Amino acid sequence: MTVAITGMLSEPRAMIAAKINATANARFVERVAFDTDFLIAARLDTGKAKAAVVNGTLILSESQLDEYLRAGEFPWHERKSRVSNGAGFHVSDIVWKEKLPEASRCRIQYADQQGELIDMEVTVIFPLGIHPNGHEYVGAYSDGGFKTFRKDKVIRLERMEE
């Protein structure tokens, strides 16, 4: 999870950034981008706040931030990103039909766009999603980002022992 800040909070930004980076699943970022998960906002009239609204970034208060810092992690959420997956459509157009109660580490083997077999570890969140183009997808995190895999191109998907 990525977390940005806008406006003045009760502690210096560097201290809050260090606390965010100390959680189990989040890191502080300076800017709001398409893949920013949370914006801690002391003000809602800033460029970052406006970008967060456009990008689908969740906007939190400092008290909500404090709750997540006490818990030691930020909650996973279904952000409606407008980020393209590189295949000519937006990931947010997929309707996720199944969501795992817990993310699951898996080994996936799939055929890429050139037909080459790729074997990699991913963290699956959504085992089934349907896009208006008629294809079914698996949604997973890999290499720090969210990726989609067309189900008809998945050769093997196996849960890894933890």
N, C-alpha and C positions, 0 to 999 in steps of 0.2 A: 504494500500500500504506500502511496506517496501522499505527503501532507505539506501544504503551503500555508502561509500566514499572511493576512493583510490587516493593517492597522496596528495600533499600539496595544499590547496586552499587559497584564499586571507584572510580568517578568521580562527581562531583556530577551529579545528574539533568539540570541545564541544559546541561552539557557534552555528555552523551550525546545529549540531544535535538537539539542543534546538529549533531552528527555524523550522526544519523539524517536530519535535514532536508537535509544536504549530499549524500545519496546521490541516485542518478539517479531513483529511483522510490518513495521513501517519505517520510512525514512523521510527526512525533511527535504523539500525542494524549494528553491527560490521563487520559481514562476509557476503559474497555472497553465498547464498544457492540456491537450486532449486526453491524456492518460492520467491526469492528476485525480486521485481518489477523494481527498478531503481538502477543504479550505477552512482554516480557523479564521473567522472574521470578527474583528472588533468594529468594523465599518462595512456597510454594504454599498457604498457609493464609489468604490475604487475600481480601477481597471481590472484587478484580479477578481473581484467579486462579480463583475459583469462577465468576464471570461468564464468563470465557474458556472454561471447560469447557462451560458451558451454551450459549454462543453458537457454539461450533465454532472459536474463535480458536486459532491455533497458539501453544503455549507454548515459548519458547526459553530457553536458559541464556545467561549473559553471554558465554561462549566462542563460542557459535553466533552471537550478535550481532556479536562481534569479526570473525568470518569474513565476514559480510555487509558490515560496514563496510569491511573491507579490499578486498572485491570491488567496492565502490562501489554495490551495489544488492542488493535483497532478491529472493529467487526468487518467481516466480509460483506459486501453489498452488491446488488445488481445495478451498476451505474449504466445508464443509457448512453454509452459512448457513441460519438459520431466518427470514430476512427475507422478508416477503411482497413480491411484485412489484406489488401494488396491484390485481391481477386476481383476488384471492380465493384464491390458492394460494401455497405457499412455493416459492421458486426451487430449494431443495435437493431437491424432489420430482422434478425433471427429471433424466432419465438421459441424460447427454451421450454420444452415439454417436461423435462426431468431435471431435477437438481439434486445432487447428493447432499445428505445431511452434513457430511464432513468431506472436505477435499481429500482425494485419494491419489497417492503416488502410484503412477502406472508406467509401464513401458509400452510405447506405441511404435508400431511399424506401419508406415504408410507410403504410398506412391505420390511423389511430388508432381508439380505441373509438367515436368519433363519426363515423368514416368520412372524416375530413379527411386529406389527404395531407401527410405530414411528410417533409422532406428534411433529413438531417443527416449529420455525420461521426461514425463510431464506430470503436472498435478491437475487431475480432472475435477472440474466443478460441475459441468453439465454433460451428462452422457448422451443427451438427445436434444437437438434443436432443429427447427424446420425454418427454412428461408423461403420467401415468396418465389424464388427461382425453382422451387420444387426439390432441392437437395436437402438431405439431412446432415447435421453437423455434430461433432463433439467439441466442447469448449474446455480449454485447459490453459494453465499457466506454464510457460517454459521460458528460460533465459530472462526472467524478470518481466515478461509481458504476456498479455492474453492472446491466445492463438485459437484459430478454428481449424478443424480437420474434417473434410468431407467424408462422411461415413462410408461411401462406396469406394473410397481410396484407402481406407484403413484396412490393412492386412491382418494386423493382430493388435489387440489392446488387452494387456494383462496387468492386474493389480500386483504391486510389489509388496513383499512381506516387510513389515516395519519392526 
